[in-house]
Amino acid sequence: MGAGQSRSSNTLVVPQASKALDQMKYEVAQELGIQIPQDGYYGFMATRDTGAIGGHITRKLVQIAEQQLSGNAR
C-alpha cells in the first residue's frame, strides 16, 4: 500500500458526520449495556458485542433515511 492509504474501504460521504456517528456508537452501546473501552482499542471486545452495536446503528440509520424519504421529520 502506498503512503496515506488505508485498508478500510469504509469512507464517509460526509466527513463531518464522523463525530455524529461516534456519538451514535456510544449511545447504542449504552442502550445495549455494552462498555466501550476508553482507550479506543476494540481488540478485547467480543465480536458479538461489536456486531450488535453495528447492527443497531445500521437499523437506526435506515430508519432515519426512511423517515426522510417519506417526508416525515424526526
PQR file with spaces between the fields and no chain letter, atoms N, CA, C, O and H, PARSE charges and radii, in Angstrom:
ATOM       1  N    MET     1       0.840   -1.188    0.000 -0.4000 1.5000
ATOM       2  CA   MET     1       0.000    0.000    0.000 -0.0000 2.0000
ATOM       3  C    MET     1       0.875    1.238    0.000  0.5500 1.7000
ATOM       4  O    MET     1       1.948    1.273    0.602 -0.5500 1.4000
ATOM       5  N    GLY     2       0.389    2.238   -0.686 -0.4000 1.5000
ATOM       6  CA   GLY     2       1.135    3.484   -0.756 -0.0000 2.0000
ATOM       7  C    GLY     2       0.975    4.302    0.507  0.5500 1.7000
ATOM       8  O    GLY     2       0.154    3.994    1.371 -0.5500 1.4000
ATOM       9  H    GLY     2      -0.483    2.209   -1.175  0.4000 1.0000
ATOM      10  N    ALA     3       1.763    5.335    0.597 -0.4000 1.5000
ATOM      11  CA   ALA     3       1.692    6.221    1.758 -0.0000 2.0000
ATOM      12  C    ALA     3       0.333    6.899    1.831  0.5500 1.7000
ATOM      13  O    ALA     3      -0.186    7.376    0.822 -0.5500 1.4000
ATOM      14  H    ALA     3       2.430    5.586   -0.104  0.4000 1.0000
ATOM      15  N    GLY     4      -0.231    6.939    3.012 -0.4000 1.5000
ATOM      16  CA   GLY     4      -1.501    7.610    3.219 -0.0000 2.0000
ATOM      17  C    GLY     4      -2.724    6.799    2.833  0.5500 1.7000
ATOM      18  O    GLY     4      -3.847    7.293    2.929 -0.5500 1.4000
ATOM      19  H    GLY     4       0.191    6.551    3.831  0.4000 1.0000
ATOM      20  N    GLN     5      -2.523    5.562    2.396 -0.4000 1.5000
ATOM      21  CA   GLN     5      -3.649    4.719    2.021 -0.0000 2.0000
ATOM      22  C    GLN     5      -4.043    3.833    3.182  0.5500 1.7000
ATOM      23  O    GLN     5      -3.205    3.410    3.979 -0.5500 1.4000
ATOM      24  H    GLN     5      -1.610    5.161    2.318  0.4000 1.0000
ATOM      25  N    SER     6      -5.324    3.562    3.261 -0.4000 1.5000
ATOM      26  CA   SER     6      -5.860    2.731    4.323 -0.0000 2.0000
ATOM      27  C    SER     6      -6.423    1.459    3.724  0.5500 1.7000
ATOM      28  O    SER     6      -6.840    1.453    2.565 -0.5500 1.4000
ATOM      29  H    SER     6      -6.004    3.906    2.613  0.4000 1.0000
ATOM      30  N    ARG     7      -6.443    0.398    4.482 -0.4000 1.5000
ATOM      31  CA   ARG     7      -7.032   -0.852    4.013 -0.0000 2.0000
ATOM      32  C    ARG     7      -8.550   -0.799    4.070  0.5500 1.7000
ATOM      33  O    ARG     7      -9.225   -1.577    3.395 -0.5500 1.4000
ATOM      34  H    ARG     7      -6.104    0.403    5.423  0.4000 1.0000
ATOM      35  N    SER     8      -9.086    0.102    4.859 -0.4000 1.5000
ATOM      36  CA   SER     8     -10.524    0.199    5.020 -0.0000 2.0000
ATOM      37  C    SER     8     -11.169    0.810    3.782  0.5500 1.7000
ATOM      38  O    SER     8     -10.699    1.817    3.253 -0.5500 1.4000
ATOM      39  H    SER     8      -8.538    0.734    5.407  0.4000 1.0000
ATOM      40  N    SER     9     -12.250    0.186    3.332 -0.4000 1.5000
ATOM      41  CA   SER     9     -12.985    0.741    2.198 -0.0000 2.0000
ATOM      42  C    SER     9     -14.168    1.561    2.680  0.5500 1.7000
ATOM      43  O    SER     9     -14.946    2.066    1.870 -0.5500 1.4000
ATOM      44  H    SER     9     -12.632   -0.632    3.762  0.4000 1.0000
ATOM      45  N    ASN    10     -14.309    1.698    3.985 -0.4000 1.5000
ATOM      46  CA   ASN    10     -15.418    2.458    4.562 -0.0000 2.0000
ATOM      47  C    ASN    10     -15.037    3.925    4.661  0.5500 1.7000
ATOM      48  O    ASN    10     -14.431    4.359    5.641 -0.5500 1.4000
ATOM      49  H    ASN    10     -13.678    1.288    4.643  0.4000 1.0000
ATOM      50  N    THR    11     -15.399    4.681    3.637 -0.4000 1.5000
ATOM      51  CA   THR    11     -15.122    6.107    3.667 -0.0000 2.0000
ATOM      52  C    THR    11     -16.444    6.844    3.819  0.5500 1.7000
ATOM      53  O    THR    11     -17.455    6.457    3.232 -0.5500 1.4000
ATOM      54  H    THR    11     -15.891    4.328    2.841  0.4000 1.0000
ATOM      55  N    LEU    12     -16.425    7.891    4.599 -0.4000 1.5000
ATOM      56  CA   LEU    12     -17.627    8.680    4.831 -0.0000 2.0000
ATOM      57  C    LEU    12     -17.889    9.592    3.638  0.5500 1.7000
ATOM      58  O    LEU    12     -16.978   10.256    3.143 -0.5500 1.4000
ATOM      59  H    LEU    12     -15.604    8.206    5.075  0.4000 1.0000
ATOM      60  N    VAL    13     -19.119    9.620    3.187 -0.4000 1.5000
ATOM      61  CA   VAL    13     -19.507   10.520    2.110 -0.0000 2.0000
ATOM      62  C    VAL    13     -19.455   11.957    2.619  0.5500 1.7000
ATOM      63  O    VAL    13     -19.058   12.872    1.897 -0.5500 1.4000
ATOM      64  H    VAL    13     -19.859    9.080    3.589  0.4000 1.0000
ATOM      65  N    VAL    14     -19.860   12.141    3.871 -0.4000 1.5000
ATOM      66  CA   VAL    14     -19.811   13.450    4.515 -0.0000 2.0000
ATOM      67  C    VAL    14     -18.848   13.336    5.694  0.5500 1.7000
ATOM      68  O    VAL    14     -19.249   12.891    6.770 -0.5500 1.4000
ATOM      69  H    VAL    14     -20.182   11.399    4.458  0.4000 1.0000
ATOM      70  N    PRO    15     -17.585   13.731    5.513 -0.5600 1.5000
ATOM      71  CA   PRO    15     -16.590   13.567    6.573  0.2800 2.0000
ATOM      72  C    PRO    15     -16.981   14.223    7.900  0.5500 1.7000
ATOM      73  O    PRO    15     -16.560   13.761    8.961 -0.5500 1.4000
ATOM      74  N    GLN    16     -17.776   15.287    7.855 -0.4000 1.5000
ATOM      75  CA   GLN    16     -18.192   15.967    9.073 -0.0000 2.0000
ATOM      76  C    GLN    16     -19.135   15.096    9.909  0.5500 1.7000
ATOM      77  O    GLN    16     -19.399   15.418   11.068 -0.5500 1.4000
ATOM      78  H    GLN    16     -18.118   15.663    6.993  0.4000 1.0000
ATOM      79  N    ALA    17     -19.637   14.015    9.348 -0.4000 1.5000
ATOM      80  CA   ALA    17     -20.556   13.123   10.061 -0.0000 2.0000
ATOM      81  C    ALA    17     -19.822   12.211   11.043  0.5500 1.7000
ATOM      82  O    ALA    17     -20.466   11.503   11.818 -0.5500 1.4000
ATOM      83  H    ALA    17     -19.423   13.754    8.407  0.4000 1.0000
ATOM      84  N    SER    18     -18.527   12.214   11.026 -0.4000 1.5000
ATOM      85  CA   SER    18     -17.738   11.323   11.869 -0.0000 2.0000
ATOM      86  C    SER    18     -18.081   11.463   13.356  0.5500 1.7000
ATOM      87  O    SER    18     -18.260   10.459   14.046 -0.5500 1.4000
ATOM      88  H    SER    18     -18.004   12.789   10.397  0.4000 1.0000
ATOM      89  N    LYS    19     -18.173   12.685   13.845 -0.4000 1.5000
ATOM      90  CA   LYS    19     -18.486   12.908   15.259 -0.0000 2.0000
ATOM      91  C    LYS    19     -19.874   12.392   15.603  0.5500 1.7000
ATOM      92  O    LYS    19     -20.073   11.784   16.656 -0.5500 1.4000
ATOM      93  H    LYS    19     -18.027   13.500   13.284  0.4000 1.0000
ATOM      94  N    ALA    20     -20.835   12.633   14.718 -0.4000 1.5000
ATOM      95  CA   ALA    20     -22.207   12.174   14.963 -0.0000 2.0000
ATOM      96  C    ALA    20     -22.267   10.650   14.983  0.5500 1.7000
ATOM      97  O    ALA    20     -22.990   10.071   15.794 -0.5500 1.4000
ATOM      98  H    ALA    20     -20.674   13.127   13.863  0.4000 1.0000
ATOM      99  N    LEU    21     -21.522   10.003   14.109 -0.4000 1.5000
ATOM     100  CA   LEU    21     -21.505    8.542   14.088 -0.0000 2.0000
ATOM     101  C    LEU    21     -20.837    7.981   15.339  0.5500 1.7000
ATOM     102  O    LEU    21     -21.287    6.975   15.888 -0.5500 1.4000
ATOM     103  H    LEU    21     -20.935   10.474   13.451  0.4000 1.0000
ATOM     104  N    ASP    22     -19.766    8.628   15.788 -0.4000 1.5000
ATOM     105  CA   ASP    22     -19.126    8.191   17.032 -0.0000 2.0000
ATOM     106  C    ASP    22     -20.088    8.333   18.208  0.5500 1.7000
ATOM     107  O    ASP    22     -20.174    7.443   19.054 -0.5500 1.4000
ATOM     108  H    ASP    22     -19.400    9.445   15.342  0.4000 1.0000
ATOM     109  N    GLN    23     -20.803    9.441   18.260 -0.4000 1.5000
ATOM     110  CA   GLN    23     -21.773    9.664   19.335 -0.0000 2.0000
ATOM     111  C    GLN    23     -22.849    8.589   19.294  0.5500 1.7000
ATOM     112  O    GLN    23     -23.245    8.062   20.333 -0.5500 1.4000
ATOM     113  H    GLN    23     -20.733   10.164   17.572  0.4000 1.0000
ATOM     114  N    MET    24     -23.326    8.261   18.088 -0.4000 1.5000
ATOM     115  CA   MET    24     -24.354    7.232   17.936 -0.0000 2.0000
ATOM     116  C    MET    24     -23.824    5.880   18.425  0.5500 1.7000
ATOM     117  O    MET    24     -24.557    5.105   19.038 -0.5500 1.4000
ATOM     118  H    MET    24     -23.004    8.689   17.244  0.4000 1.0000
ATOM     119  N    LYS    25     -22.553    5.608   18.150 -0.4000 1.5000
ATOM     120  CA   LYS    25     -21.938    4.353   18.588 -0.0000 2.0000
ATOM     121  C    LYS    25     -21.983    4.234   20.108  0.5500 1.7000
ATOM     122  O    LYS    25     -22.326    3.178   20.638 -0.5500 1.4000
ATOM     123  H    LYS    25     -21.957    6.238   17.652  0.4000 1.0000
ATOM     124  N    TYR    26     -21.640    5.304   20.805 -0.4000 1.5000
ATOM     125  CA   TYR    26     -21.647    5.278   22.264 -0.0000 2.0000
ATOM     126  C    TYR    26     -23.068    5.177   22.817  0.5500 1.7000
ATOM     127  O    TYR    26     -23.306    4.482   23.804 -0.5500 1.4000
ATOM     128  H    TYR    26     -21.361    6.162   20.375  0.4000 1.0000
ATOM     129  N    GLU    27     -24.014    5.877   22.175 -0.4000 1.5000
ATOM     130  CA   GLU    27     -25.411    5.810   22.617 -0.0000 2.0000
ATOM     131  C    GLU    27     -25.976    4.400   22.468  0.5500 1.7000
ATOM     132  O    GLU    27     -26.639    3.886   23.369 -0.5500 1.4000
ATOM     133  H    GLU    27     -23.820    6.442   21.373  0.4000 1.0000
ATOM     134  N    VAL    28     -25.703    3.780   21.315 -0.4000 1.5000
ATOM     135  CA   VAL    28     -26.201    2.419   21.075 -0.0000 2.0000
ATOM     136  C    VAL    28     -25.563    1.447   22.054  0.5500 1.7000
ATOM     137  O    VAL    28     -26.250    0.587   22.605 -0.5500 1.4000
ATOM     138  H    VAL    28     -25.164    4.197   20.582  0.4000 1.0000
ATOM     139  N    ALA    29     -24.263    1.570   22.276 -0.4000 1.5000
ATOM     140  CA   ALA    29     -23.579    0.679   23.220 -0.0000 2.0000
ATOM     141  C    ALA    29     -24.189    0.815   24.611  0.5500 1.7000
ATOM     142  O    ALA    29     -24.388   -0.180   25.308 -0.5500 1.4000
ATOM     143  H    ALA    29     -23.705    2.268   21.828  0.4000 1.0000
ATOM     144  N    GLN    30     -24.485    2.047   25.011 -0.4000 1.5000
ATOM     145  CA   GLN    30     -25.094    2.277   26.325 -0.0000 2.0000
ATOM     146  C    GLN    30     -26.481    1.646   26.386  0.5500 1.7000
ATOM     147  O    GLN    30     -26.833    1.024   27.389 -0.5500 1.4000
ATOM     148  H    GLN    30     -24.324    2.855   24.446  0.4000 1.0000
ATOM     149  N    GLU    31     -27.275    1.800   25.319 -0.4000 1.5000
ATOM     150  CA   GLU    31     -28.610    1.194   25.276 -0.0000 2.0000
ATOM     151  C    GLU    31     -28.538   -0.323   25.430  0.5500 1.7000
ATOM     152  O    GLU    31     -29.401   -0.937   26.057 -0.5500 1.4000
ATOM     153  H    GLU    31     -26.989    2.305   24.505  0.4000 1.0000
ATOM     154  N    LEU    32     -27.490   -0.920   24.845 -0.4000 1.5000
ATOM     155  CA   LEU    32     -27.324   -2.373   24.880 -0.0000 2.0000
ATOM     156  C    LEU    32     -26.594   -2.860   26.131  0.5500 1.7000
ATOM     157  O    LEU    32     -26.474   -4.065   26.354 -0.5500 1.4000
ATOM     158  H    LEU    32     -26.789   -0.421   24.336  0.4000 1.0000
ATOM     159  N    GLY    33     -26.105   -1.918   26.947 -0.4000 1.5000
ATOM     160  CA   GLY    33     -25.379   -2.291   28.159 -0.0000 2.0000
ATOM     161  C    GLY    33     -23.974   -2.786   27.877  0.5500 1.7000
ATOM     162  O    GLY    33     -23.429   -3.591   28.633 -0.5500 1.4000
ATOM     163  H    GLY    33     -26.202   -0.939   26.766  0.4000 1.0000
ATOM     164  N    ILE    34     -23.384   -2.304   26.784 -0.4000 1.5000
ATOM     165  CA   ILE    34     -22.032   -2.711   26.398 -0.0000 2.0000
ATOM     166  C    ILE    34     -21.074   -1.575   26.712  0.5500 1.7000
ATOM     167  O    ILE    34     -21.318   -0.429   26.336 -0.5500 1.4000
ATOM     168  H    ILE    34     -23.826   -1.650   26.170  0.4000 1.0000
ATOM     169  N    GLN    35     -19.994   -1.889   27.395 -0.4000 1.5000
ATOM     170  CA   GLN    35     -18.984   -0.889   27.761 -0.0000 2.0000
ATOM     171  C    GLN    35     -17.952   -0.794   26.644  0.5500 1.7000
ATOM     172  O    GLN    35     -17.299   -1.784   26.315 -0.5500 1.4000
ATOM     173  H    GLN    35     -19.796   -2.821   27.701  0.4000 1.0000
ATOM     174  N    ILE    36     -17.802    0.390   26.060 -0.4000 1.5000
ATOM     175  CA   ILE    36     -16.794    0.620   25.029 -0.0000 2.0000
ATOM     176  C    ILE    36     -15.502    1.029   25.736  0.5500 1.7000
ATOM     177  O    ILE    36     -15.527    1.890   26.615 -0.5500 1.4000
ATOM     178  H    ILE    36     -18.332    1.195   26.327  0.4000 1.0000
ATOM     179  N    PRO    37     -14.379    0.422   25.364 -0.5600 1.5000
ATOM     180  CA   PRO    37     -13.099    0.748   26.016  0.2800 2.0000
ATOM     181  C    PRO    37     -12.748    2.226   25.864  0.5500 1.7000
ATOM     182  O    PRO    37     -12.871    2.790   24.776 -0.5500 1.4000
ATOM     183  N    GLN    38     -12.319    2.842   26.940 -0.4000 1.5000
ATOM     184  CA   GLN    38     -11.965    4.257   26.937 -0.0000 2.0000
ATOM     185  C    GLN    38     -10.728    4.539   26.084  0.5500 1.7000
ATOM     186  O    GLN    38     -10.583    5.634   25.539 -0.5500 1.4000
ATOM     187  H    GLN    38     -12.220    2.384   27.824  0.4000 1.0000
ATOM     188  N    ASP    39      -9.839    3.553   25.969 -0.4000 1.5000
ATOM     189  CA   ASP    39      -8.622    3.776   25.199 -0.0000 2.0000
ATOM     190  C    ASP    39      -8.841    3.640   23.693  0.5500 1.7000
ATOM     191  O    ASP    39      -7.929    3.892   22.905 -0.5500 1.4000
ATOM     192  H    ASP    39      -9.957    2.664   26.412  0.4000 1.0000
ATOM     193  N    GLY    40     -10.050    3.240   23.295 -0.4000 1.5000
ATOM     194  CA   GLY    40     -10.362    3.135   21.876 -0.0000 2.0000
ATOM     195  C    GLY    40      -9.948    1.839   21.219  0.5500 1.7000
ATOM     196  O    GLY    40     -10.171    1.655   20.022 -0.5500 1.4000
ATOM     197  H    GLY    40     -10.790    3.035   23.935  0.4000 1.0000
ATOM     198  N    TYR    41      -9.348    0.935   21.979 -0.4000 1.5000
ATOM     199  CA   TYR    41      -8.909   -0.346   21.432 -0.0000 2.0000
ATOM     200  C    TYR    41     -10.026   -1.373   21.600  0.5500 1.7000
ATOM     201  O    TYR    41     -10.430   -1.689   22.719 -0.5500 1.4000
ATOM     202  H    TYR    41      -9.166    1.085   22.951  0.4000 1.0000
ATOM     203  N    TYR    42     -10.513   -1.884   20.482 -0.4000 1.5000
ATOM     204  CA   TYR    42     -11.646   -2.806   20.495 -0.0000 2.0000
ATOM     205  C    TYR    42     -11.215   -4.270   20.441  0.5500 1.7000
ATOM     206  O    TYR    42     -12.067   -5.156   20.373 -0.5500 1.4000
ATOM     207  H    TYR    42     -10.184   -1.627   19.573  0.4000 1.0000
ATOM     208  N    GLY    43      -9.925   -4.534   20.468 -0.4000 1.5000
ATOM     209  CA   GLY    43      -9.416   -5.892   20.333 -0.0000 2.0000
ATOM     210  C    GLY    43      -9.869   -6.856   21.420  0.5500 1.7000
ATOM     211  O    GLY    43      -9.912   -8.065   21.193 -0.5500 1.4000
ATOM     212  H    GLY    43      -9.233   -3.813   20.523  0.4000 1.0000
ATOM     213  N    PHE    44     -10.203   -6.345   22.584 -0.4000 1.5000
ATOM     214  CA   PHE    44     -10.627   -7.213   23.684 -0.0000 2.0000
ATOM     215  C    PHE    44     -12.148   -7.358   23.772  0.5500 1.7000
ATOM     216  O    PHE    44     -12.653   -8.106   24.609 -0.5500 1.4000
ATOM     217  H    PHE    44     -10.168   -5.363   22.768  0.4000 1.0000
ATOM     218  N    MET    45     -12.878   -6.644   22.907 -0.4000 1.5000
ATOM     219  CA   MET    45     -14.339   -6.744   22.909 -0.0000 2.0000
ATOM     220  C    MET    45     -14.774   -7.990   22.148  0.5500 1.7000
ATOM     221  O    MET    45     -14.132   -8.391   21.177 -0.5500 1.4000
ATOM     222  H    MET    45     -12.468   -6.036   22.227  0.4000 1.0000
ATOM     223  N    ALA    46     -15.854   -8.590   22.591 -0.4000 1.5000
ATOM     224  CA   ALA    46     -16.375   -9.770   21.911 -0.0000 2.0000
ATOM     225  C    ALA    46     -16.957   -9.362   20.557  0.5500 1.7000
ATOM     226  O    ALA    46     -17.575   -8.306   20.424 -0.5500 1.4000
ATOM     227  H    ALA    46     -16.375   -8.264   23.380  0.4000 1.0000
ATOM     228  N    THR    47     -16.750  -10.208   19.570 -0.4000 1.5000
ATOM     229  CA   THR    47     -17.278   -9.956   18.238 -0.0000 2.0000
ATOM     230  C    THR    47     -18.788   -9.790   18.286  0.5500 1.7000
ATOM     231  O    THR    47     -19.361   -8.985   17.552 -0.5500 1.4000
ATOM     232  H    THR    47     -16.248  -11.066   19.678  0.4000 1.0000
ATOM     233  N    ARG    48     -19.418  -10.555   19.151 -0.4000 1.5000
ATOM     234  CA   ARG    48     -20.877  -10.465   19.293 -0.0000 2.0000
ATOM     235  C    ARG    48     -21.295   -9.064   19.714  0.5500 1.7000
ATOM     236  O    ARG    48     -22.288   -8.538   19.211 -0.5500 1.4000
ATOM     237  H    ARG    48     -18.952  -11.209   19.747  0.4000 1.0000
ATOM     238  N    ASP    49     -20.548   -8.450   20.635 -0.4000 1.5000
ATOM     239  CA   ASP    49     -20.872   -7.107   21.106 -0.0000 2.0000
ATOM     240  C    ASP    49     -20.657   -6.056   20.021  0.5500 1.7000
ATOM     241  O    ASP    49     -21.515   -5.199   19.808 -0.5500 1.4000
ATOM     242  H    ASP    49     -19.742   -8.877   21.044  0.4000 1.0000
ATOM     243  N    THR    50     -19.518   -6.117   19.338 -0.4000 1.5000
ATOM     244  CA   THR    50     -19.261   -5.129   18.292 -0.0000 2.0000
ATOM     245  C    THR    50     -20.256   -5.289   17.145  0.5500 1.7000
ATOM     246  O    THR    50     -20.677   -4.299   16.546 -0.5500 1.4000
ATOM     247  H    THR    50     -18.822   -6.813   19.512  0.4000 1.0000
ATOM     248  N    GLY    51     -20.630   -6.519   16.840 -0.4000 1.5000
ATOM     249  CA   GLY    51     -21.628   -6.766   15.802 -0.0000 2.0000
ATOM     250  C    GLY    51     -22.997   -6.240   16.192  0.5500 1.7000
ATOM     251  O    GLY    51     -23.729   -5.718   15.351 -0.5500 1.4000
ATOM     252  H    GLY    51     -20.287   -7.323   17.326  0.4000 1.0000
ATOM     253  N    ALA    52     -23.345   -6.375   17.466 -0.4000 1.5000
ATOM     254  CA   ALA    52     -24.633   -5.865   17.953 -0.0000 2.0000
ATOM     255  C    ALA    52     -24.680   -4.349   17.842  0.5500 1.7000
ATOM     256  O    ALA    52     -25.699   -3.782   17.448 -0.5500 1.4000
ATOM     257  H    ALA    52     -22.750   -6.798   18.149  0.4000 1.0000
ATOM     258  N    ILE    53     -23.582   -3.695   18.187 -0.4000 1.5000
ATOM     259  CA   ILE    53     -23.521   -2.236   18.084 -0.0000 2.0000
ATOM     260  C    ILE    53     -23.679   -1.821   16.623  0.5500 1.7000
ATOM     261  O    ILE    53     -24.478   -0.939   16.308 -0.5500 1.4000
ATOM     262  H    ILE    53     -22.754   -4.156   18.507  0.4000 1.0000
ATOM     263  N    GLY    54     -22.925   -2.451   15.742 -0.4000 1.5000
ATOM     264  CA   GLY    54     -23.001   -2.120   14.312 -0.0000 2.0000
ATOM     265  C    GLY    54     -24.377   -2.390   13.726  0.5500 1.7000
ATOM     266  O    GLY    54     -24.872   -1.606   12.916 -0.5500 1.4000
ATOM     267  H    GLY    54     -22.276   -3.167   15.998  0.4000 1.0000
ATOM     268  N    GLY    55     -24.992   -3.483   14.124 -0.4000 1.5000
ATOM     269  CA   GLY    55     -26.323   -3.818   13.627 -0.0000 2.0000
ATOM     270  C    GLY    55     -27.365   -2.812   14.053  0.5500 1.7000
ATOM     271  O    GLY    55     -28.214   -2.421   13.253 -0.5500 1.4000
ATOM     272  H    GLY    55     -24.590   -4.120   14.782  0.4000 1.0000
ATOM     273  N    HIS    56     -27.313   -2.386   15.306 -0.4000 1.5000
ATOM     274  CA   HIS    56     -28.284   -1.402   15.803 -0.0000 2.0000
ATOM     275  C    HIS    56     -28.059   -0.036   15.138  0.5500 1.7000
ATOM     276  O    HIS    56     -29.019    0.669   14.825 -0.5500 1.4000
ATOM     277  H    HIS    56     -26.623   -2.704   15.957  0.4000 1.0000
ATOM     278  N    ILE    57     -26.804    0.329   14.926 -0.4000 1.5000
ATOM     279  CA   ILE    57     -26.522    1.590   14.239 -0.0000 2.0000
ATOM     280  C    ILE    57     -27.097    1.544   12.829  0.5500 1.7000
ATOM     281  O    ILE    57     -27.723    2.505   12.382 -0.5500 1.4000
ATOM     282  H    ILE    57     -26.025   -0.244   15.180  0.4000 1.0000
ATOM     283  N    THR    58     -26.892    0.445   12.133 -0.4000 1.5000
ATOM     284  CA   THR    58     -27.420    0.309   10.771 -0.0000 2.0000
ATOM     285  C    THR    58     -28.935    0.425   10.762  0.5500 1.7000
ATOM     286  O    THR    58     -29.495    1.119    9.913 -0.5500 1.4000
ATOM     287  H    THR    58     -26.383   -0.336   12.496  0.4000 1.0000
ATOM     288  N    ARG    59     -29.616   -0.250   11.702 -0.4000 1.5000
ATOM     289  CA   ARG    59     -31.075   -0.160   11.776 -0.0000 2.0000
ATOM     290  C    ARG    59     -31.540    1.284   11.999  0.5500 1.7000
ATOM     291  O    ARG    59     -32.502    1.741   11.383 -0.5500 1.4000
ATOM     292  H    ARG    59     -29.161   -0.814   12.391  0.4000 1.0000
ATOM     293  N    LYS    60     -30.836    1.991   12.893 -0.4000 1.5000
ATOM     294  CA   LYS    60     -31.216    3.378   13.178 -0.0000 2.0000
ATOM     295  C    LYS    60     -31.000    4.264   11.948  0.5500 1.7000
ATOM     296  O    LYS    60     -31.841    5.108   11.636 -0.5500 1.4000
ATOM     297  H    LYS    60     -30.054    1.619   13.393  0.4000 1.0000
ATOM     298  N    LEU    61     -29.883    4.075   11.255 -0.4000 1.5000
ATOM     299  CA   LEU    61     -29.605    4.889   10.078 -0.0000 2.0000
ATOM     300  C    LEU    61     -30.610    4.613    8.961  0.5500 1.7000
ATOM     301  O    LEU    61     -31.029    5.536    8.263 -0.5500 1.4000
ATOM     302  H    LEU    61     -29.200    3.390   11.509  0.4000 1.0000
ATOM     303  N    VAL    62     -30.995    3.359    8.789 -0.4000 1.5000
ATOM     304  CA   VAL    62     -32.010    3.016    7.790 -0.0000 2.0000
ATOM     305  C    VAL    62     -33.343    3.647    8.168  0.5500 1.7000
ATOM     306  O    VAL    62     -34.046    4.178    7.308 -0.5500 1.4000
ATOM     307  H    VAL    62     -30.655    2.609    9.356  0.4000 1.0000
ATOM     308  N    GLN    63     -33.693    3.591    9.446 -0.4000 1.5000
ATOM     309  CA   GLN    63     -34.943    4.183    9.915 -0.0000 2.0000
ATOM     310  C    GLN    63     -34.953    5.694    9.660  0.5500 1.7000
ATOM     311  O    GLN    63     -35.962    6.241    9.215 -0.5500 1.4000
ATOM     312  H    GLN    63     -33.122    3.159   10.145  0.4000 1.0000
ATOM     313  N    ILE    64     -33.840    6.363    9.941 -0.4000 1.5000
ATOM     314  CA   ILE    64     -33.741    7.807    9.703 -0.0000 2.0000
ATOM     315  C    ILE    64     -33.897    8.099    8.217  0.5500 1.7000
ATOM     316  O    ILE    64     -34.622    9.021    7.843 -0.5500 1.4000
ATOM     317  H    ILE    64     -33.021    5.919   10.303  0.4000 1.0000
ATOM     318  N    ALA    65     -33.231    7.332    7.368 -0.4000 1.5000
ATOM     319  CA   ALA    65     -33.320    7.542    5.923 -0.0000 2.0000
ATOM     320  C    ALA    65     -34.755    7.299    5.428  0.5500 1.7000
ATOM     321  O    ALA    65     -35.251    8.055    4.592 -0.5500 1.4000
ATOM     322  H    ALA    65     -32.641    6.583    7.671  0.4000 1.0000
ATOM     323  N    GLU    66     -35.412    6.276    5.925 -0.4000 1.5000
ATOM     324  CA   GLU    66     -36.789    6.003    5.514 -0.0000 2.0000
ATOM     325  C    GLU    66     -37.713    7.152    5.909  0.5500 1.7000
ATOM     326  O    GLU    66     -38.605    7.530    5.149 -0.5500 1.4000
ATOM     327  H    GLU    66     -35.009    5.662    6.604  0.4000 1.0000
ATOM     328  N    GLN    67     -37.493    7.708    7.109 -0.4000 1.5000
ATOM     329  CA   GLN    67     -38.314    8.830    7.559 -0.0000 2.0000
ATOM     330  C    GLN    67     -38.092   10.049    6.666  0.5500 1.7000
ATOM     331  O    GLN    67     -39.039   10.757    6.323 -0.5500 1.4000
ATOM     332  H    GLN    67     -36.769    7.401    7.727  0.4000 1.0000
ATOM     333  N    GLN    68     -36.845   10.286    6.295 -0.4000 1.5000
ATOM     334  CA   GLN    68     -36.541   11.429    5.438 -0.0000 2.0000
ATOM     335  C    GLN    68     -37.134   11.242    4.048  0.5500 1.7000
ATOM     336  O    GLN    68     -37.641   12.195    3.456 -0.5500 1.4000
ATOM     337  H    GLN    68     -36.076    9.711    6.574  0.4000 1.0000
ATOM     338  N    LEU    69     -37.074   10.025    3.526 -0.4000 1.5000
ATOM     339  CA   LEU    69     -37.625    9.761    2.201 -0.0000 2.0000
ATOM     340  C    LEU    69     -39.142    9.862    2.173  0.5500 1.7000
ATOM     341  O    LEU    69     -39.730   10.238    1.159 -0.5500 1.4000
ATOM     342  H    LEU    69     -36.662    9.251    4.007  0.4000 1.0000
ATOM     343  N    SER    70     -39.763    9.527    3.283 -0.4000 1.5000
ATOM     344  CA   SER    70     -41.222    9.601    3.335 -0.0000 2.0000
ATOM     345  C    SER    70     -41.718   11.007    3.655  0.5500 1.7000
ATOM     346  O    SER    70     -42.920   11.271    3.618 -0.5500 1.4000
ATOM     347  H    SER    70     -39.284    9.222    4.107  0.4000 1.0000
ATOM     348  N    GLY    71     -40.794   11.904    3.968 -0.4000 1.5000
ATOM     349  CA   GLY    71     -41.159   13.283    4.249 -0.0000 2.0000
ATOM     350  C    GLY    71     -41.482   13.561    5.695  0.5500 1.7000
ATOM     351  O    GLY    71     -41.861   14.682    6.038 -0.5500 1.4000
ATOM     352  H    GLY    71     -39.818   11.690    3.999  0.4000 1.0000
ATOM     353  N    ASN    72     -41.340   12.556    6.565 -0.4000 1.5000
ATOM     354  CA   ASN    72     -41.604   12.745    7.990 -0.0000 2.0000
ATOM     355  C    ASN    72     -40.325   13.166    8.691  0.5500 1.7000
ATOM     356  O    ASN    72     -39.316   12.464    8.627 -0.5500 1.4000
ATOM     357  H    ASN    72     -41.032   11.646    6.287  0.4000 1.0000
ATOM     358  N    ALA    73     -40.365   14.283    9.344 -0.4000 1.5000
ATOM     359  CA   ALA    73     -39.209   14.739   10.124 -0.0000 2.0000
ATOM     360  C    ALA    73     -39.124   13.951   11.399  0.5500 1.7000
ATOM     361  O    ALA    73     -40.137   13.442   11.877 -0.5500 1.4000
ATOM     362  H    ALA    73     -41.185   14.853    9.396  0.4000 1.0000
ATOM     363  N    ARG    74     -37.941   13.834   11.964 -0.4000 1.5000
ATOM     364  CA   ARG    74     -37.724   13.127   13.221 -0.0000 2.0000
ATOM     365  C    ARG    74     -38.455   13.739   14.349  0.5500 1.7000
ATOM     366  O    ARG    74     -38.370   13.252   15.477 -0.5500 1.4000
ATOM     367  H    ARG    74     -37.118   14.247   11.576  0.4000 1.0000
